[in-house]
Amino acid sequence: MSKWPGKYVIGLTGNIATGKSVVRKMLEHLGAYGIDADALSHRAIAKGAPGYQPVVDTFGTWILGPDQQIDRAKLGRLVFADPEALSRLEAIIHPLVSQAIDIMIKRAGQPVIVIEAIKLLEGDLRNVCDSIWVTHASRDLQLIRLTQKRQMSQSEAAQRIEAQQPQEQKTVVANVVIRNTGSFEDTWKQVTRAWKDTVKGDTGPVVVKPVAEGDFSVQRGRPKDSALIASMISSFSKGRQKLTPSDVMAAFGEKAFMLLHINNKPVGLAGWQVENLVARTTDFYLAPQATSEKALETLIGEVEQASHDLQVEASLIFLNPDLAEKESMWKKLGYEQRTPESLGVQAWQDAVRESQPQNTVLFFKQLRQDRVLRPI
């Protein structure tokens, strides 16, 4: 019997640079609630989180950086060279992550949960999963992704790959194997086919139904809308950002899109993603005829509702200077212009540094007071 009655839990794992996060995002597009267990483990030892002091007490203050945060690089070099030290660290972190996952699943409204964890099969998490999904990629492709996307040297990338168990040890126990070696479209086809076969029968992608707000309505974009989204971004940015439909299709591996319509004509777009319980709206465009407070409220309201459904703690919106000038309108919606340093919570600050596009202004709103990994 499932630990969480009424929930179907997918355990998603795979070696480094095989596309786990992309597959998790695809499952979220199909209606699953995604949990990144590895990100939770990082949050568990941030300053102010319950694992911070036990880790400092165990390993010493030398692991702290100038900002008094735990330097994960220093800590990593220690524990990955010493199995006993790694066991001590995991004994602190794993119970906290398990507790956070339990809270998140219990309060999730979605019936399907996907837990992404690189060490899913080595721990207790595999025992609470109804299905095990494993991503697979060739070693050459792993090297390319690590050196190009993560800026690792060839030797560092090879070392990280060799440090993990062979991929075949994971694929042999998998219920579903996603071979993430081709285009986004090919991976999307594999994921949707597996979803239909093992999870939801013939149920298609979850779509936000248009919600009338005067003459405005909002609908969630789907991969088949890639050409429309590319055209909207090019038009509304006045050519400053030009994307092809293939670029947008690939972006669906990271984010979702909300499309604002007036009388069935597209007039606005928000591209947003949720990672580590933080919503990050990195693309926000409005046509000249849609710069009213009503249009803004309609589009942001739908983004916030979807964020609430994903248990988001904070909403970050990165705006071009023209939209940032409408500060009074944003203030009515509960947003205020902020700097990363003023946010207080390390995970929120990290989200800004990871996601903020160049030449944009940060606006912030806290959506939840009760944080999953709050101090004890």
Residue pairs with C-beta under 8 A, 6 or more apart in sequence:
2 8
2 9
2 128
2 130
3 128
4 105
4 106
4 113
4 128
6 111
7 105
7 108
7 111
7 112
7 113
8 111
8 112
8 113
8 130
8 131
8 199
9 105
9 112
9 113
9 114
9 115
9 128
9 129
9 130
9 131
10 27
10 32
10 112
10 113
10 114
10 115
10 129
10 130
10 131
10 132
10 133
10 199
11 114
11 115
11 117
11 120
11 125
11 126
11 128
11 129
11 131
11 132
11 133
12 20
12 23
12 24
12 27
12 114
12 115
12 116
12 117
12 120
12 133
12 134
12 135
13 20
13 116
13 117
13 118
13 119
13 120
13 121
13 132
13 133
13 134
13 135
13 170
14 20
14 118
14 134
14 135
14 136
14 137
14 167
14 170
15 118
15 137
15 142
15 161
15 164
15 165
15 167
15 170
16 118
16 142
16 146
16 160
16 161
16 164
17 137
17 141
17 142
17 143
17 145
17 146
17 149
17 150
17 161
18 135
18 136
18 137
18 142
18 167
18 180
19 135
19 137
19 178
19 180
19 187
20 116
20 118
20 135
21 36
21 116
21 253
21 254
22 180
22 184
22 187
22 253
22 254
23 133
23 135
23 178
23 180
23 187
23 191
24 34
24 36
24 114
24 116
25 34
25 252
25 253
25 254
25 255
25 273
26 187
26 188
26 191
26 192
26 252
26 253
27 34
27 112
27 114
27 191
27 195
28 34
28 114
28 256
29 205
29 206
29 222
29 223
29 252
29 256
30 191
30 192
30 195
30 200
30 205
30 206
31 110
31 112
31 200
31 203
31 205
31 206
32 110
32 112
32 113
32 114
32 199
33 104
33 105
33 108
33 109
33 110
33 112
33 113
33 114
33 310
34 113
34 114
34 116
34 274
34 310
35 101
35 104
35 105
35 113
35 114
35 115
35 116
36 116
36 275
36 276
37 97
37 101
37 115
37 116
37 117
37 120
37 125
38 116
38 117
38 118
39 275
39 276
40 97
40 100
40 101
40 276
40 372
40 373
41 93
41 94
41 97
42 72
42 276
43 49
43 276
43 346
43 347
43 373
44 50
44 51
44 93
44 96
44 97
44 100
44 373
45 51
45 52
45 55
45 70
45 72
45 92
45 93
46 52
46 69
46 70
46 345
46 346
46 347
46 373
47 67
47 68
47 69
47 70
47 346
48 345
48 346
48 375
49 96
49 346
49 373
49 374
49 375
50 96
50 373
50 374
50 375
50 376
51 92
51 93
51 96
52 70
54 92
55 63
55 70
55 75
55 89
55 92
55 93
56 63
56 64
56 70
58 88
58 89
58 92
59 75
59 78
59 85
59 89
62 74
63 70
63 71
63 74
63 75
63 78
64 70
64 71
65 71
69 346
75 89
78 85
79 85
79 86
79 89
80 86
80 163
94 123
94 124
96 373
98 124
98 125
100 372
100 373
101 115
101 125
103 372
104 311
104 372
105 113
107 311
108 311
109 309
110 309
112 199
112 200
114 133
115 125
115 129
117 123
117 125
120 126
120 129
120 132
121 132
121 170
121 173
126 132
131 175
131 176
131 198
131 199
132 173
132 174
132 175
132 176
133 174
133 175
133 176
133 177
133 178
133 194
134 167
134 170
134 171
134 173
134 174
134 176
134 177
134 178
135 177
135 178
135 180
136 167
136 171
136 177
136 178
136 179
136 180
136 181
137 145
137 179
137 180
137 181
138 181
139 161
141 181
142 157
142 161
143 154
143 157
143 158
143 161
146 152
146 156
146 157
146 160
146 161
147 153
147 154
147 157
150 157
152 160
171 177
175 198
176 194
176 198
178 187
178 190
178 191
178 194
179 190
180 187
184 246
184 249
184 250
184 252
184 253
185 223
185 249
187 253
188 223
188 249
188 252
192 205
196 202
196 203
205 222
206 220
207 219
207 220
207 222
208 218
208 219
208 220
208 258
208 302
208 306
209 219
210 217
210 218
210 219
210 261
211 217
211 218
211 298
211 302
213 294
213 297
213 298
213 301
214 294
214 298
215 262
215 263
216 260
216 261
216 262
216 290
216 294
216 295
216 298
216 299
217 260
217 261
217 262
217 298
218 258
218 259
218 260
218 261
218 298
218 299
218 301
218 302
219 258
219 259
219 261
220 256
220 257
220 258
220 259
220 306
221 228
221 229
221 256
221 257
221 258
221 259
221 269
223 249
223 252
225 257
225 259
226 245
226 246
226 248
226 249
226 252
227 245
227 248
228 259
228 266
229 243
229 248
229 257
229 259
229 269
230 243
230 244
230 245
230 247
230 248
232 259
232 266
232 269
232 285
233 241
233 242
233 243
233 248
233 269
233 283
233 285
234 241
234 242
234 243
235 287
236 268
236 269
236 285
236 286
236 287
237 285
243 251
248 257
251 271
254 273
255 271
255 272
255 273
255 282
255 283
256 271
256 272
256 273
256 306
257 269
257 270
257 271
257 272
257 283
258 269
258 270
258 272
258 299
258 302
258 303
258 306
259 266
259 268
259 269
260 266
260 267
260 268
260 269
260 270
260 286
260 290
260 295
260 298
260 299
261 267
262 289
262 290
262 295
267 286
267 287
267 289
267 290
267 295
268 285
268 286
268 287
268 290
268 295
268 299
269 283
269 284
269 285
270 281
270 283
270 284
270 299
270 300
270 302
270 303
271 281
271 282
271 283
271 284
272 279
272 280
272 281
272 282
272 283
272 303
272 306
272 307
273 279
273 280
273 282
273 355
274 280
274 307
274 310
274 312
275 351
275 354
276 347
276 350
276 351
277 310
277 311
277 312
277 313
277 314
277 347
277 371
277 372
278 312
278 313
278 314
278 315
278 316
278 347
278 348
278 351
279 303
279 304
279 307
279 310
279 312
279 314
279 315
279 316
279 367
280 316
280 318
280 351
280 355
281 303
281 315
281 316
281 317
281 318
282 318
282 355
282 356
282 357
284 317
284 318
284 319
284 320
284 323
286 295
286 296
286 299
286 323
291 326
293 329
293 332
296 326
296 329
296 330
296 333
297 333
300 317
300 333
303 315
304 315
304 365
304 367
307 315
307 367
308 367
311 368
311 372
312 367
312 368
313 345
313 347
313 348
313 366
313 367
313 368
313 371
313 372
314 343
314 345
314 348
314 351
314 364
314 365
314 366
314 367
314 368
315 335
315 364
315 365
315 366
315 367
316 348
316 351
316 352
316 355
316 356
316 362
316 363
316 364
317 330
317 335
317 362
317 363
317 364
317 365
318 355
318 356
318 357
318 360
318 361
318 362
318 363
319 360
319 361
319 363
320 359
320 360
320 361
321 359
321 361
324 330
324 337
324 360
324 361
324 363
327 337
330 336
330 337
330 363
333 365
334 365
335 363
335 364
335 365
336 363
336 364
336 365
337 361
337 362
337 363
337 364
338 362
338 363
338 364
339 362
340 349
340 352
340 353
340 356
340 362
341 349
343 349
343 352
343 364
345 371
348 364
352 362
356 362
